Amino acid sequence: MLFFIDLRVSTDRQGKSGLGLEEQRAAELDRIASKGQLAAEYVET
């Protein structure tokens, strides 16, 4: 199964630090690891 993830932060500060995005990415990749593979991701800051 292919998965698409949408990563989003709500403030400029979060976007610049990358920390919020990295945590979201790690959680999503962990969630889909046994179910399929990542096809694409969309990042919005």
Phi and psi in degrees as a GROMACS rama.xvg file:
@    title "Ramachandran Plot"
@    xaxis  label "Phi"
@    yaxis  label "Psi"
@TYPE xy
-100.541  141.784  LEU-2
-122.915  146.319  PHE-3
-119.423  132.438  PHE-4
-119.069  149.685  ILE-5
-119.148  114.028  ASP-6
-105.979  134.076  LEU-7
-146.89  138.667  ARG-8
-123.779  153.451  VAL-9
-100.597  -11.5595  SER-10
-125.759  154.688  THR-11
-59.9671  -38.751  ASP-12
-61.6415  -43.6841  ARG-13
-63.7425  -41.0644  GLN-14
-64.3537  -41.1031  GLY-15
-69.7146  -35.9202  LYS-16
-73.9323  -30.9254  SER-17
77.4538  -10.3655  GLY-18
-65.04  -43.8013  LEU-19
-62.4357  -40.5222  GLY-20
-67.0836  -42.4533  LEU-21
-64.4389  -39.0478  GLU-22
-65.6305  -42.8293  GLU-23
-63.2535  -44.5857  GLN-24
-60.1419  -46.5332  ARG-25
-60.6889  -43.1235  ALA-26
-64.4263  -43.0097  ALA-27
-67.6268  -42.81  GLU-28
-64.2253  -37.3844  LEU-29
-64.2213  -40.5095  ASP-30
-66.1942  -36.6982  ARG-31
-95.8863  -4.31528  ILE-32
-52.0137  -43.5888  ALA-33
-94.0126  -0.645902  SER-34
-108.923  -15.8401  LYS-35
166.187  -149.383  GLY-36
-136.452  158.312  GLN-37
-78.0929  124.548  LEU-38
-91.871  -40.4497  ALA-39
-164.891  160.044  ALA-40
-135.242  149.092  GLU-41
-119.225  127.738  TYR-42
-115.699  128.333  VAL-43
-126.866  125.435  GLU-44
